[in-house]
């Protein structure tokens, strides 16, 4: 990856990430409260729908920028002309590496954001200081493993599907897709990936919101999934699936469309 492509990926990814996270923040709050163990109403209902937005505003740009720089870099390294059938595997691996790196930035922001979303009367700064005082810096990485285990399957579905849909559309019309067409492909890919990975998202939310010392606070995904299934069944595992699909479909349209447009302008 040359310096121009690096800067284009960095800038386009960061701007796209900020746009989608801030625009869709209310839907994310509703999803988090639906998945909260205390229930939607006790977690705040529709009150204080922008609680936790400062955390998102700070974390969005570096998080998305880190993902796309890693994603494009790994695509360049793994690219081969040997067979087009290897392209999905390349995109899967590149997206997986991207998520591992991006989650180093995303998880602390996500922990503070989600705790603020279910405690709308507390400020973001207060939640951040309480987390560090009570759990140390590692408390900000509560749920890192569960987040990575959610994001990798999500990206393994979303990005190869996005790239494949763009290639198919380009082939059908005889030229490379426009940015708005890339956005449509992103919406479909994002919505599908969101639906199939919702149980992992529920587990991640429960782990991040768990009280220190509780069973879910250990960060183990399988016990968290089992606990939800045992108490709430299949509906519990798919709690918040509608706002999650809605947010990520619209988010995929904004995120990937914006990234594609800005990347082309800067390349």
Secondary structure, DSSP 8 states (H G I E B T S, - for coil): --HHHHHHHHHHHHHHHHHHHHHTHHHHHHHHHHHSTT-TTTTTTTTTTTTTHHHHHHHHHHHHHHHHHHHHHHHHHH--SS-GGGHHHHHHHHHHHHHHHHHHHHHHHHHHHHHHHT-TTS-HHHHHHHHHHHH-GGGGGTTHHHHHHHHHHHHHHHHHHHHHHHHHHHHHHTS---HHHHHHHHHHHHHHHHHHTHHHHHHHHHHHHS-TTSSGGG--HHHHHHHHHHHHHHHHHTTTHHHHHHHHHHHHHHHHHHHHHHHHHH-
